[in-house]
Amino acid sequence: MAYLKRLEELVGKADELKSRGLSTYEIAEELGVQADTVVWLLMRGKEKVGKLAPRDVFVDWNHIGSSVRRLSLAGWALADLVHEMVEKGECDEPEVIAGIGGSGMLLGYVVAEELSKPFSAIKVYGGGGESKQLGIINASFCSPKNRKVLLVDTIAGGGQTLKSAIKILDESGAKSTSVAVLVNKTGKDRVEGVPLLSLIELLPVA
């Protein structure tokens, strides 16, 4: 019963975001799920023949994100992980910390403060083809140009957000040294050849 209740809450969130004009990609990034999962959620209850749900995992980190103290502690833990991986030689020490999107910006700011590094912010646009702009680097924060950058986000899923962020940095003349997230759903330890660090890794057993 608890599962069904949470599922209906997720369906409600997807419907609400859709009614606000967000694209499938943007809803996927907002909820931390894959794009095909969003399609399934939006179609749930609207088809006579139900389709099987995509193989995906929804990560509800609201208890962290809704508390400044818990978010700060999570950022501290992520910064500690990055520091450890740098000491082990798993990745280069970053010169700038770049938060991705909204929640990634908040977490990235905490990581930057803990590591005593300048902070940058990246906004990734959704769903575009090769001819469309991938996103922008926020000019209000530190420029990552010609610097080694650690990317920070909350969840690494099946979307293109991290890949796009890495490409945006590459095109700006910066170098992505690693990516740090709270939860890794990809089953991989690298994105575009860049080390992917996570506090929690979700691995399928079948």
VOBA-1610 file (N, C-alpha, C; in pm, whole numbers, padded with zeros to 5 digits, always signed):
BEGIN
Met+00082-00120+00000Met+00000+00000+00000Met+00087+00127+00000Ala+00195+00123+00080Ala+00283+00239+00086Ala+00345+00266-00051Tyr+00382+00156-00122Tyr+00442+00170-00255Tyr+00343+00236-00351Leu+00218+00188-00348Leu+00117+00242-00439Leu+00089+00388-00410Lys+00090+00423-00281Lys+00067+00562-00243Lys+00178+00651-00295Arg+00303+00607-00279Arg+00416+00686-00327Arg+00415+00696-00479Leu+00374+00587-00545Leu+00368+00587-00691Leu+00266+00689-00739Glu+00149+00692-00675Glu+00047+00789-00714Glu+00092+00932-00687Glu+00171+00951-00580Glu+00227+01084-00553Glu+00322+01125-00665Leu+00400+01029-00714Leu+00495+01056-00822Leu+00421+01088-00951Val+00313+01014-00978Val+00229+01042-01094Val+00172+01184-01084Gly+00127+01220-00964Gly+00072+01353-00942Gly+00175+01462-00967Lys+00299+01438-00921Lys+00407+01537-00943Lys+00436+01553-01092Ala+00439+01439-01165Ala+00465+01444-01309Ala+00355+01521-01381Asp+00230+01495-01344Asp+00117+01565-01405Asp+00123+01715-01376Glu+00159+01749-01252Glu+00167+01890-01214Glu+00274+01963-01294Leu+00391+01901-01306Leu+00501+01963-01380Leu+00466+01977-01528Lys+00396+01877-01581Lys+00352+01883-01721Lys+00255+01997-01742Ser+00163+02017-01647Ser+00064+02124-01658Ser+00129+02262-01649Arg+00249+02268-01588Arg+00322+02394-01579Arg+00405+02422-01703Gly+00398+02331-01800Gly+00465+02354-01928Gly+00603+02295-01941Leu+00647+02215-01843Leu+00780+02155-01851Leu+00781+02042-01954Ser+00893+02026-02021Ser+00908+01919-02120Ser+00933+01786-02049Thr+00925+01677-02125Thr+00951+01545-02069Thr+01091+01540-02008Tyr+01188+01596-02078Tyr+01327+01599-02030Tyr+01336+01676-01898Glu+01271+01793-01893Glu+01278+01876-01773Glu+01211+01809-01654Ile+01100+01739-01680Ile+01032+01665-01573Ile+01121+01553-01523Ala+01188+01485-01616Ala+01279+01377-01579Ala+01390+01428-01488Glu+01446+01544-01522Glu+01553+01601-01441Glu+01502+01646-01306Glu+01380+01700-01304Glu+01321+01748-01179Glu+01293+01632-01083Leu+01246+01519-01137Leu+01211+01404-01053Leu+01327+01307-01033Gly+01433+01322-01114Gly+01547+01231-01102Gly+01521+01093-01159Val+01442+01088-01267Val+01412+00960-01331Val+01445+00972-01480Gln+01431+00860-01552Gln+01458+00859-01695Gln+01339+00918-01772Ala+01365+00964-01894Ala+01260+01025-01975Ala+01147+00927-02005Asp+01182+00800-02032Asp+01076+00702-02061Asp+00991+00672-01938Thr+01050+00691-01819Thr+00972+00675-01696Thr+00869+00786-01684Val+00908+00907-01724Val+00815+01020-01721Val+00697+00994-01814Val+00726+00945-01934Val+00620+00912-02030Val+00524+00811-01969Trp+00579+00708-01904Trp+00497+00604-01841Trp+00411+00662-01729Leu+00470+00751-01648Leu+00395+00813-01539Leu+00280+00899-01592Leu+00307+00975-01699Leu+00203+01062-01756Leu+00091+00983-01821Met+00122+00865-01872Met+00022+00782-01940Met-00048+00687-01844Arg+00001+00674-01722Arg-00057+00579-01626Arg-00205+00611-01600Gly-00288+00511-01618Gly-00432+00528-01595Gly-00506+00586-01713Lys-00431+00623-01820Lys-00495+00683-01937Lys-00501+00586-02055Glu-00441+00468-02040Glu-00442+00368-02147Glu-00525+00247-02106Lys-00596+00189-02201Lys-00676+00071-02173Lys-00587-00049-02145Val-00477-00056-02216Val-00382-00164-02195Val-00258-00105-02131Gly-00233-00141-02008Gly-00119-00083-01937Gly+00013-00137-01987Lys+00110-00049-01994Lys+00245-00090-02034Lys+00327-00118-01908Leu+00423-00207-01921Leu+00511-00235-01809Leu+00595-00111-01778Ala+00616-00087-01652Ala+00698+00029-01612Ala+00842+00010-01657Pro+00909+00117-01700Pro+01051+00107-01737Pro+01134+00064-01616Arg+01249+00007-01643Arg+01338-00033-01534Arg+01410+00091-01483Asp+01359+00144-01375Asp+01412+00269-01322Asp+01390+00270-01170Val+01459+00359-01103Val+01446+00375-00958Val+01426+00522-00928Phe+01319+00552-00854Phe+01296+00690-00812Phe+01365+00712-00679Val+01446+00815-00670Val+01519+00847-00547Val+01455+00970-00483Asp+01391+00948-00370Asp+01329+01058-00297Asp+01426+01109-00191Trp+01492+01221-00218Trp+01588+01277-00123Trp+01533+01402-00056Asn+01400+01411-00049Asn+01333+01527+00009Asn+01374+01552+00154His+01398+01446+00231His+01436+01464+00371His+01574+01529+00385Ile+01654+01521+00280Ile+01783+01591+00279Ile+01763+01732+00225Gly+01698+01742+00110Gly+01682+01871+00045Gly+01598+01971+00121Ser+01506+01922+00206Ser+01418+02012+00280Ser+01479+02066+00409Ser+01598+02018+00442Ser+01665+02061+00565Ser+01801+02121+00533Val+01822+02246+00571Val+01950+02312+00546Val+02063+02237+00615Arg+02037+02191+00737Arg+02140+02120+00812Arg+02176+01988+00745Arg+02073+01910+00707Arg+02100+01780+00644Arg+02165+01798+00507Leu+02123+01902+00432Leu+02185+01928+00302Leu+02331+01966+00320Ser+02360+02045+00424Ser+02497+02084+00452Ser+02582+01963+00489Leu+02525+01872+00569Leu+02597+01751+00608Leu+02622+01661+00488Ala+02524+01652+00399Ala+02540+01571+00277Ala+02650+01631+00189Gly+02651+01764+00179Gly+02755+01832+00102Gly+02892+01810+00163Trp+02898+01812+00297Trp+03025+01787+00365Trp+03074+01645+00335Ala+02983+01548+00340Ala+03020+01408+00313Ala+03069+01392+00170Leu+03004+01461+00076Leu+03045+01454-00065Leu+03182+01518-00083Ala+03204+01631-00017Ala+03335+01697-00024Ala+03443+01608+00035Asp+03411+01537+00143Asp+03506+01447+00207Asp+03542+01332+00113Leu+03442+01282+00039Leu+03466+01175-00059Leu+03559+01225-00170Val+03533+01345-00220Val+03617+01402-00325Val+03760+01417-00276His+03776+01470-00155His+03910+01488-00097His+03984+01354-00089Glu+03912+01249-00047Glu+03972+01116-00036Glu+04016+01063-00172Met+03930+01079-00274Met+03962+01030-00408Met+04080+01105-00469Val+04091+01234-00438Val+04205+01313-00486Val+04333+01262-00421Glu+04328+01236-00291Glu+04446+01185-00220Glu+04489+01048-00271Lys+04392+00967-00314Lys+04422+00835-00366Lys+04469+00838-00511Gly+04459+00956-00573Gly+04500+00969-00711Gly+04395+00924-00810Glu+04270+00907-00763Glu+04162+00864-00851Glu+04115+00976-00944Cys+04138+01099-00904Cys+04102+01214-00987Cys+04190+01333-00947Asp+04199+01431-01037Asp+04279+01550-01010Asp+04208+01641-00911Glu+04286+01718-00838Glu+04225+01816-00747Glu+04162+01928-00829Pro+04036+01958-00802Pro+03969+02064-00880Pro+04012+02202-00835Glu+04003+02296-00928Glu+04030+02436-00895Glu+03900+02514-00876Val+03792+02459-00935Val+03660+02521-00926Val+03555+02412-00906Ile+03451+02442-00828Ile+03339+02351-00808Ile+03219+02408-00884Ala+03159+02329-00972Ala+03046+02375-01052Ala+02920+02294-01020Gly+02816+02362-00971Gly+02689+02297-00943Gly+02603+02297-01068Ile+02529+02189-01089Ile+02444+02176-01208Ile+02298+02198-01171Gly+02231+02288-01244Gly+02088+02309-01223Gly+02057+02368-01087Gly+01933+02346-01039Gly+01891+02403-00912Gly+01945+02330-00791Ser+01907+02204-00774Ser+01951+02129-00656Ser+02102+02103-00658Gly+02157+02085-00778Gly+02301+02066-00790Gly+02378+02191-00751Met+02318+02308-00775Met+02382+02434-00736Met+02392+02444-00584Leu+02282+02409-00516Leu+02282+02417-00370Leu+02385+02323-00310Leu+02387+02200-00360Leu+02482+02102-00309Leu+02624+02141-00345Gly+02642+02190-00468Gly+02774+02232-00513Gly+02831+02346-00432Tyr+02744+02436-00390Tyr+02789+02549-00308Tyr+02848+02500-00176Val+02779+02401-00115Val+02828+02346+00012Val+02963+02277-00009Val+02973+02199-00117Val+03098+02129-00147Val+03211+02230-00169Ala+03181+02336-00244Ala+03282+02440-00269Ala+03329+02504-00140Glu+03235+02530-00049Glu+03271+02590+00079Glu+03359+02496+00161Glu+03323+02367+00163Glu+03401+02270+00241Glu+03542+02251+00185Leu+03554+02257+00052Leu+03685+02237-00012Leu+03761+02369-00031Ser+03697+02479+00010Ser+03759+02613-00002Ser+03798+02643-00146Lys+03703+02619-00237Lys+03725+02645-00380Lys+03622+02745-00431Pro+03656+02816-00540Pro+03559+02905-00603Pro+03439+02825-00656Phe+03324+02891-00666Phe+03201+02825-00708Phe+03153+02875-00845Ser+03113+02780-00929Ser+03057+02811-01060Ser+02922+02740-01072Ala+02840+02783-01166Ala+02708+02723-01182Ala+02678+02702-01331Ile+02618+02585-01361Ile+02586+02551-01499Ile+02438+02518-01512Lys+02373+02577-01610Lys+02234+02546-01641Lys+02231+02465-01770Val+02179+02343-01761Val+02170+02256-01879Val+02030+02263-01936Tyr+02020+02287-02066Tyr+01889+02289-02131Tyr+01852+02148-02173Gly+01723+02122-02177Gly+01678+01986-02204Gly+01636+01958-02347Gly+01659+01833-02386Gly+01599+01776-02504Gly+01646+01824-02639Gly+01737+01917-02647Gly+01776+01972-02776Gly+01860+01881-02861Gly+01859+01905-02991Gly+01943+01831-03083Gly+02079+01897-03094Glu+02157+01855-03194Glu+02292+01908-03210Glu+02293+02058-03239Ser+02185+02107-03302Ser+02183+02247-03343Ser+02143+02341-03230Lys+02095+02286-03120Lys+02049+02369-03010Lys+02156+02383-02903Gln+02151+02496-02832Gln+02248+02523-02727Gln+02228+02425-02612Leu+02337+02366-02565Leu+02329+02268-02457Leu+02293+02332-02324Gly+02341+02452-02304Gly+02318+02521-02177Gly+02413+02637-02163Ile+02419+02693-02043Ile+02504+02810-02020Ile+02578+02799-01887Ile+02689+02870-01878Ile+02760+02886-01752Ile+02717+03021-01696Asn+02665+03020-01574Asn+02613+03141-01513Asn+02725+03244-01492Ala+02709+03358-01557Ala+02813+03461-01552Ala+02823+03531-01416Ser+02725+03506-01328Ser+02725+03570-01197Ser+02824+03505-01100Phe+02876+03388-01139Phe+02967+03315-01051Phe+03104+03304-01118Cys+03194+03231-01053Cys+03331+03218-01103Cys+03336+03154-01241Ser+03418+03208-01328Ser+03438+03148-01461Ser+03530+03027-01450Pro+03490+02913-01507Pro+03574+02794-01500Pro+03678+02785-01611Lys+03683+02885-01698Lys+03772+02881-01814Lys+03917+02857-01773Asn+03980+02763-01844Asn+04121+02727-01821Asn+04147+02671-01681Arg+04044+02616-01619Arg+04060+02559-01485Arg+04008+02416-01479Lys+04057+02342-01379Lys+04007+02207-01355Lys+03881+02216-01271Val+03776+02147-01317Val+03644+02165-01256Val+03585+02033-01205Leu+03530+02038-01084Leu+03451+01928-01029Leu+03305+01963-01047Leu+03230+01877-01116Leu+03087+01896-01135Leu+03011+01831-01020Val+02908+01898-00970Val+02830+01844-00859Val+02681+01844-00896Asp+02617+01730-00871Asp+02472+01719-00891Asp+02417+01623-00786Thr+02287+01612-00778Thr+02227+01525-00677Thr+02221+01380-00722Ile+02171+01356-00845Ile+02151+01219-00892Ile+02208+01202-01032Ala+02282+01095-01054Ala+02328+01058-01187Ala+02235+00949-01239Gly+02153+00983-01337Gly+02057+00888-01391Gly+02090+00852-01535Gly+01986+00823-01611Gly+02009+00783-01749Gly+02001+00897-01848Gly+01984+01020-01798Gly+01971+01136-01885Gly+02103+01186-01940Gln+02095+01297-02010Gln+02213+01354-02076Gln+02270+01473-02000Thr+02218+01500-01881Thr+02259+01620-01809Thr+02409+01628-01784Leu+02465+01522-01727Leu+02607+01523-01696Leu+02692+01532-01822Lys+02653+01457-01925Lys+02727+01462-02051Lys+02724+01602-02110Ser+02606+01665-02104Ser+02593+01801-02157Ser+02677+01899-02077Ala+02676+01884-01944Ala+02754+01974-01859Ala+02903+01962-01889Ile+02949+01839-01909Ile+03090+01817-01941Ile+03125+01882-02075Lys+03036+01868-02171Lys+03059+01928-02304Lys+03059+02080-02296Ile+02969+02136-02215Ile+02965+02281-02196Ile+03097+02331-02140Leu+03151+02258-02043Leu+03280+02297-01985Leu+03392+02285-02088Asp+03391+02175-02163Asp+03493+02155-02266Asp+03493+02272-02366Glu+03373+02312-02408Glu+03360+02420-02506Glu+03401+02555-02448Ser+03399+02566-02314Ser+03437+02693-02251Ser+03588+02700-02224Gly+03658+02589-02251Gly+03801+02586-02227Gly+03838+02530-02091Ala+03738+02479-02016Ala+03764+02420-01884Ala+03785+02270-01899Lys+03836+02207-01794Lys+03858+02063-01794Lys+03782+02000-01678Ser+03695+01903-01708Ser+03620+01833-01604Ser+03711+01727-01542Thr+03740+01741-01413Thr+03827+01645-01346Thr+03749+01527-01290Ser+03625+01553-01246Ser+03540+01448-01189Ser+03399+01501-01172Val+03308+01407-01147Val+03168+01441-01119Val+03133+01378-00985Ala+03069+01455-00896Ala+03031+01404-00765Ala+02881+01418-00747Val+02816+01308-00707Val+02670+01307-00688Val+02636+01234-00558Leu+02517+01260-00508Leu+02470+01187-00391Leu+02441+01042-00427Val+02368+01023-00539Val+02326+00889-00580Val+02360+00864-00726Asn+02420+00749-00752Asn+02456+00708-00888Asn+02366+00592-00931Lys+02281+00618-01031Lys+02191+00515-01082Lys+02240+00453-01213Thr+02354+00500-01263Thr+02398+00461-01397Thr+02462+00322-01402Gly+02516+00276-01289Gly+02589+00150-01289Gly+02729+00165-01346Lys+02771+00289-01370Lys+02902+00317-01427Lys+02984+00402-01331Asp+03117+00398-01349Asp+03203+00480-01265Asp+03268+00594-01342Arg+03223+00613-01466Arg+03273+00724-01548Arg+03162+00778-01638Val+03172+00908-01668Val+03082+00973-01764Val+03168+01044-01865Glu+03160+01003-01991Glu+03244+01063-02095Glu+03392+01057-02056Gly+03431+00950-01989Gly+03570+00934-01949Gly+03608+01005-01821Val+03512+01078-01762Val+03538+01154-01639Val+03494+01070-01518Pro+03578+01058-01414Pro+03541+00979-01296Pro+03410+01025-01234Leu+03324+00929-01202Leu+03195+00958-01140Leu+03199+00908-00995Leu+03192+01001-00900Leu+03200+00969-00758Leu+03062+00983-00695Ser+03026+00891-00607Ser+02894+00898-00544Ser+02897+00844-00402Leu+02811+00898-00317Leu+02798+00849-00180Leu+02719+00718-00179Ile+02620+00708-00269Ile+02536+00588-00278Ile+02530+00544-00423Glu+02551+00415-00446Glu+02544+00359-00581Glu+02436+00252-00586Leu+02340+00270-00677Leu+02233+00172-00694Leu+02271+00077-00808Leu+02281-00052-00776Leu+02325-00150-00874Leu+02217-00257-00893Pro+02177-00284-01018Pro+02081-00392-01042Pro+02146-00527-01018Val+02071-00621-00963Val+02126-00755-00935Val+02084-00854-01042Ala+02004-00809-01137Ala+01959-00897-01246Ala+01954-00817-01375
//
